[in-house]
Amino acid sequence: MASLRDLGLSEYEARAYRSLLTTGPTTAKELSRASDVPMGRIYDVLNSIEQYNLVRSQTASRPKKYVAVEPSTALDRLLEDKKRELEEKADQYESIVDDLADELDAAEPVEEQFWTAAVGPEETIDLLLERLAAADRDIVMVSSHPSPQWDMQAVSEEINAQLEDALDRGVSVDLLMTREMVGSMSEEVGRRYRETLQQRDDFDVRTHDDVTGSFNLIDGVEVCIQVPNPLSSGEAFGMIDLKDPEFAANVHEEFVPRWEQAEPLEF
């Protein structure tokens, strides 16, 4: 069951407030008896819930009397306090992340070959989005045919959002696709391209129907290659991510002639 403790009150504070709702205006001594809060603690408890703006006191009376604020008002105030705490925590965590990002990015990357792989539709997309987010300088994307096991409307929007983030970081993007792949994308992606991306000098999209594979070049040193399913034509089986500058250079060399033959995408 929901409890006032879930909103930040202690057990004694919750007991005192609930008791005030039934007793009406009362003294600390009477409230101690009604709420089972020890007399030695009741004044601290009342001061605390008064700071939460859950009670009002009548200082002119002797002894001093207390009355509970209406429940709807009290709960709204507790909720606002909790929201404020969460916002402060979020700001604190964001500051920590910014500090750590600067510290960790300052470390020199180890330049050696490394590869990893993802198998399955969701894992493949997760790996692709992760590597796009890691780009610092440039991205080359080559996409042949939409894979039937993906919701291309949703996937295209996820990838487009990641590419826009990359552009905001100063990363250039070259995208080569078949017309079939262009047609599989969502209307929102098309709208973003027409209204925003098409005018950018650092974002270039071209089409060529003689594209038979899908891969991504990241910063000229890393290649993400989509692996087709050997048992089901047209489906993606997984993705291999290979960090190898020499191999990436060879892939880019093969890419350039096809890019030069391709036509700029226009809506």
C-alpha positions, -999 to +999 in steps of 0.1 A: +000+000+000+011+036-006+025+053+024+034+089+034+069+074+039+071+069+001+069+107-002+098+112+023+082+113+057+095+093+086+073+069+105+068+094+134+061+123+109+035+102+091+019+092+124+017+127+136+002+141+104-024+113+102-034+119+138-037+156+133-062+149+105-085+132+131-079+153+162-082+187+147-063+216+164-043+201+193-013+205+215+020+186+212+012+167+244-022+156+232-008+147+197+019+126+214-008+105+230-030+103+199-001+093+176+020+072+199+050+094+191+071+097+222+069+130+241+106+133+239+104+133+200+071+151+194+085+187+191+112+176+167+086+158+146+062+188+146+090+211+136+100+188+108+065+185+093+060+222+097+090+227+075+073+205+049+044+229+052+021+201+063+009+217+095+001+252+107+007+264+143-013+288+165+016+305+183-007+329+202-023+301+222-007+287+254+001+259+250+009+261+213-016+243+191-011+226+157-035+218+129-030+197+097-030+212+062-057+197+040-046+163+025-047+174-011-025+205-004-002+185+018+003+157-009+009+183-036+036+199-015+052+166-008+051+157-045+067+190-055+094+184-029+101+150-044+101+164-080+126+191-069+148+165-053+148+143-085+156+173-107+185+182-084+197+145-086+194+145-123+214+177-126+240+162-103+243+130-123+245+150-156+274+170-141+291+138-131+287+123-166+301+155-182+331+154-159+337+117-165+332+121-203+360+147-204+382+126-183+377+094-202+379+110-236+412+124-227+427+089-226+446+080-258+428+052-277+447+020-282+453+016-320+451-021-326+428-045-344+397-055-326+364-071-337+331-079-322+298-093-335+261-091-328+236-118-339+198-111-341+177-081-353+177-061-320+213-068-312+224-058-347+206-024-345+219-018-310+255-024-321+250-001-352+236+027-331+264+023-305+291+026-332+274+056-349+273+073-315+311+068-312+320+086-344+342+116-340+350+126-376+331+110-404+305+083-412+300+065-444+268+044-446+260+020-475+225+004-474+213-020-501+179-036-492+156-033-462+157-064-440+122-079-436+126-088-399+130-051-390+104-025-386+121-002-411+098+028-402+110+027-366+146+017-373+150+045-399+139+070-373+164+057-347+193+058-372+183+092-384+182+106-348+217+091-343+230+107-375+216+141-365+233+138-332+266+130-350+261+160-373+257+182-342+290+169-329+307+180-361+307+146-378+302+145-416+279+119-431+278+103-465+249+079-472+246+057-502+213+038-507+192+019-532+159+035-542+142+005-525+159+014-492+148+051-496+112+039-501+112+019-469+119+048-446+093+066-425+076+098-436+091+116-406+127+108-419+117+121-453+104+153-438+135+158-417+156+153-448+136+178-469+133+205-443+167+203-425+193+177-436+192+183-474+206+218-469+236+208-448+270+207-464+282+179-441+253+156-450+252+140-484+228+113-496+231+096-530+213+066-546+226+038-568+207+006-575+238-015-580+245-017-542+246-053-530+257-051-494+253-030-463+282-016-443+293+015-423+327+032-421+334+050-389+362+076-388+381+058-415+393+031-391+363+010-383+339-011-404+305-024-394+294-050-419+259-064-421+260-102-424+231-117-445+213-148-433+226-178-454+193-196-450+169-168-458+177-145-487+172-108-479+173-111-441+201-098-419+218-124-397+239-101-377+267-075-378+305-077-375+323-046-362+360-046-371+384-019-361+413-021-386+425+010-403+441-009-433+409-029-439+388+002-436+409+020-461+405-008-486+367-008-481+366+030-487+387+026-518+360+002-532+333+026-521+345+057-538+338+048-575+303+037-567+298+070-547+310+090-577+285+072-600+256+077-577+229+104-580+221+129-553+188+122-536+161+147-542+125+147-530 
